[in-house]
């Protein structure tokens, strides 16, 4: 037991300040990733659920409507699926607003 503590103290004393900072930054980044993944798999709130309902009832963007209707059939909608729906809606909306290229006669 005493030998393990002595080796640990020797290892820590050999670390430079820059290495300690790098380890600290790596730990912070790992914590951020873990918290972000937990946040993505939480169920959505009431406002987001109303947005999904609104998108499922509109007929202007058919692909987004189909995706929203599929999400409403699930018992719980997670943030990751909600964000994918919002991204699909934005892409479909941008695609619909683009004008076709002019053809020269």
C-alpha positions as CSV (number, residue, x, y, z in Angstrom):
1,X,0.0,0.0,0.0
2,X,2.8,2.4,1.0
3,X,4.6,1.5,-2.3
4,X,1.6,2.5,-4.4
5,X,1.2,5.8,-2.7
6,X,4.9,6.5,-3.1
7,X,4.7,5.7,-6.9
8,X,1.6,7.9,-7.3
9,X,3.4,10.9,-5.6
10,X,6.4,10.3,-7.8
11,X,4.3,10.3,-10.9
12,X,2.5,13.5,-9.9
13,X,5.7,15.2,-9.1
14,X,7.0,14.5,-12.6
15,X,4.1,16.1,-14.3
16,X,4.7,19.6,-15.7
17,X,2.2,22.4,-15.3
18,X,1.3,22.3,-19.1
19,X,0.5,18.6,-18.8
20,X,-1.8,19.2,-15.9
21,X,-3.6,21.9,-17.9
22,X,-3.9,19.6,-20.8
23,X,-5.4,16.9,-18.6
24,X,-7.8,19.4,-17.1
25,X,-9.0,20.6,-20.5
26,X,-9.5,17.0,-21.6
27,X,-11.6,16.2,-18.5
28,X,-13.7,19.3,-19.1
29,X,-14.3,18.4,-22.7
30,X,-15.3,14.9,-21.8
31,X,-17.7,16.2,-19.2
32,X,-19.3,18.5,-21.8
33,X,-19.7,15.6,-24.2
34,X,-21.3,13.4,-21.5
35,X,-23.7,16.2,-20.5
36,X,-24.6,17.0,-24.1
37,X,-25.5,13.4,-24.8
38,X,-27.7,13.2,-21.8
39,X,-29.4,16.4,-22.9
40,X,-30.0,15.0,-26.4
41,X,-31.8,11.9,-25.1
42,X,-34.2,13.8,-22.7
43,X,-37.9,14.0,-23.7
44,X,-39.0,17.3,-25.3
45,X,-41.0,19.9,-23.5
46,X,-44.5,21.2,-24.1
47,X,-43.5,24.0,-26.5
48,X,-41.5,21.6,-28.7
49,X,-44.4,19.1,-28.7
50,X,-46.7,21.9,-29.9
51,X,-44.2,22.6,-32.7
52,X,-44.2,19.0,-33.7
53,X,-48.0,19.0,-33.8
54,X,-48.1,22.1,-35.9
55,X,-45.6,20.7,-38.4
56,X,-47.7,17.5,-38.6
57,X,-50.8,19.4,-39.5
58,X,-49.2,21.7,-42.2
59,X,-49.3,20.6,-45.8
60,X,-46.8,22.9,-47.3
61,X,-43.7,20.7,-46.6
62,X,-44.7,17.1,-47.2
63,X,-41.5,15.4,-46.0
64,X,-41.5,17.4,-42.8
65,X,-45.2,16.6,-42.2
66,X,-44.5,12.9,-42.7
67,X,-41.6,13.0,-40.3
68,X,-43.6,14.9,-37.7
69,X,-46.5,12.4,-37.9
70,X,-44.1,9.5,-37.3
71,X,-42.7,11.3,-34.3
72,X,-46.2,11.8,-32.8
73,X,-46.8,8.1,-33.0
74,X,-43.9,7.5,-30.6
75,X,-44.6,7.4,-26.8
76,X,-41.8,9.8,-26.1
77,X,-40.1,12.3,-28.4
78,X,-36.4,12.9,-27.6
79,X,-34.5,16.1,-28.3
80,X,-32.3,14.4,-30.8
81,X,-35.3,13.5,-33.0
82,X,-36.9,16.9,-32.5
83,X,-33.7,18.6,-33.7
84,X,-33.5,16.3,-36.7
85,X,-37.1,17.3,-37.5
86,X,-36.3,21.0,-37.2
87,X,-33.2,20.5,-39.4
88,X,-35.3,18.7,-42.0
89,X,-37.9,21.4,-41.9
90,X,-35.3,24.1,-42.4
91,X,-33.7,22.2,-45.3
92,X,-37.0,21.7,-47.0
93,X,-38.0,25.3,-46.4
94,X,-34.8,26.5,-48.0
95,X,-35.1,24.2,-50.9
96,X,-38.7,25.4,-51.6
97,X,-37.6,29.1,-51.5
98,X,-34.9,28.6,-54.1
99,X,-35.9,29.6,-57.6
100,X,-35.1,27.4,-60.5
101,X,-32.4,28.5,-62.9
102,X,-33.3,30.6,-65.8
103,X,-33.2,28.9,-69.2
104,X,-31.8,30.8,-72.1
105,X,-33.8,30.8,-75.3
